[in-house]
Amino acid sequence: MIIKTSSFVKSSPNWKSCPDTHLPEFAFIGRSNVGKSSFINMLTNQQKLAKTSSKPGKTKLINHFIINNEWYLVDLPGYGYARISKALRISFEKMILDYINYRRNLYYLCVLIDARLLPQKIDLSFIEMLGENQIPFLLIFTKSDKQSQTKITKNVQTFLETIAMTWESLPPYFITSALTGKGKDDFLDFIEQTIKETQK
C-alpha cells in the first residue's frame, strides 16, 4: 500500500462521538513516550500529522485521520502515565476501554512497544486485558534504530517468548523505526491485505 492522502478528521472525547462511518479503523496505542506520534508521521509521510512532544501525555482525545479515503488511522491516548492525576488516568482508561470494546469497525488495535526494553509489566498487563476482552491486536516494536540489532532482536524475542507462555498463538508483529522507515512497507502491506480479506 502507498499512502497518497492523509488528513485529520476529528478529535473525540469518547467513542460515541467518533465519526459515523463503517470504514475500517486501525487504532494506535502504547505506553507513554513509546514513539507513537513519530511512527504515525513516518507511516503517513507527514512530519506533523500527529503531534509529537518530549512530554508524555500529548494525546488526550481519540483522534481520527482518514487515509486514502479508504480507512481510518486512529490515534488513542497512551496508557501508564505517571505524571497525571488518578482521576484523569481513570478517565483516559475508560475512554480507551470503551472505544476498543464498542467500536465495531475497529479491525486491529496496534500496540506499540519500545524495542529497546525488556518486557515491561505495564505492556504485558495491557495485552493480557486485550486477550480477556477478545480484542484483535498486533504489536509494533518501535525505536529499533536506537540500539544494536543484536540487542533489539533479543528484546523482541524475549517479549514474544514471554507472551507465548500464556497465548496459544502469537499476534502479528513488526519491528520498526520512525527514523529509517524500517517496517513501514511490511506494515502497510498487512493493512492492505487485511482490508481486502475482510471485504471479500
Number of C-alpha atoms within 10 A of each C-alpha: 14 11 11 10 14 18 16 15 13 15 19 16 14 16 18 12 11 17 15 7 11 12 15 20 25 18 22 25 23 24 22 19 19 19 23 29 23 22 25 22 17 21 19 21 15 14 15 13 17 21 13 20 13 8 9 20 19 16 19 17 19 21 23 23 21 18 17 14 12 12 21 26 21 23 24 24 24 26 20 18 17 11 10 11 10 11 9 12 17 11 14 22 16 12 20 20 15 14 19 22 14 11 15 12 15 22 20 19 20 20 21 26 25 25 26 21 16 16 20 12 9 13 19 14 11 16 18 15 13 17 14 9 12 11 16 14 21 18 22 25 23 26 24 23 18 13 13 11 12 8 16 23 16 16 19 23 13 15 19 17 14 13 17 13 9 11 13 8 9 13 13 12 19 18 23 23 22 21 14 12 14 18 19 20 13 15 19 16 13 15 19 15 13 14 17 10 9 9 8 5
